[in-house]
Amino acid sequence: FAVGNEYPRNLYLAKTIDGGLNWNKTLVALEDGNPIINMVNTSTGFIVSENSSNIYKTTDSGNSWNIVFSDSVPNHSIWDLSFSDEWNGIACTIGGNILVTSDGGNNWYKKFIPLTFVSNIHTIANHCWVSGFGVGYNAIVYSDDFGDTWTPIFEEDSLDFEDIFFSDLNNGWLCSH
């Protein structure tokens, strides 16, 4: 799967079933901004777009998409999301909040996170790593209870954190500039 935008405001999903030799494009929504996709298996997945407050879900391999969350607060764009399994996911918003689901995206609950802006999130089971920034610092915060409590684990003033990934509970990578 791949996602992208086509001018002026078309959010598309491209899907391949032959290892990437051929791609079929499906319109997801009329949205702009950089989209992020998280497929939890071959049929169920989620898309967010950084200039939107909507979370889209598919249960038919991307053939159709439905909004499962829409934030009514202005400028609360959703920048990233990560699912540790089919049921448990976290989405990052601007403004010091995350959205958490434990029922496959049917219901989302806001929780506080000690960052003003959240750029990326990665989950493994109930463990979450989030990169972003607060006032005067960039940081990675960690939760071992799926976002109920957070601990700063790395702060750096001179780098802008762009993406974070963990292959297991001990090995992780951070991209910055």
C-alpha positions, 0 to 999 in steps of 0.5 A: 500500500502507498498513499499520496495526494494529487493536486488540488485536494485528492487523497489517494491510496495505491495498492499492489498485489504483485509485489509492486509491479502494478498499482491500483489507485483509489480515492480515499477523500478530498483532503490535502497534506501529507498522508500516513497509512498504517495497515494492521493486516491485509484487510484493515488499515487506517489513514490520516492526513497532516492537514486534517482532523479525520481518521479513515479506516478500511476493512476491505483492503482499501477498496472503501474508507470511512471516517472513524474519528473527526476532531471538531477543535480547529487546527488539531491536525492528526500527524501520525498513527500507530497500531500495535495490533488490530485493536489498539492504536494511538494517533498524534495530534497537534496541541499536546494530545493523543487519541487512543483506541482499544476497539479497532478505531470505533471509539477514540479517547483523548489523552494528554502527552507532555509535548506541544507538537507530536511528530511521530509515534511507534507502538509495540504491544502496550509500549509507545515511543513518541517524538516531538517538541515542547517549549524550547526542546525536542524530545522522545517520550515513552509509555509502557501503559499505552499512553496513560503515563509518559516519561521523557527518555531523550531530549535534544535542543539542536535536532528536529525529530522527523521519524521514530521506529523500534523493531523490538523493545530495545532497538530503535532508530530516530531520523532528524535534521 
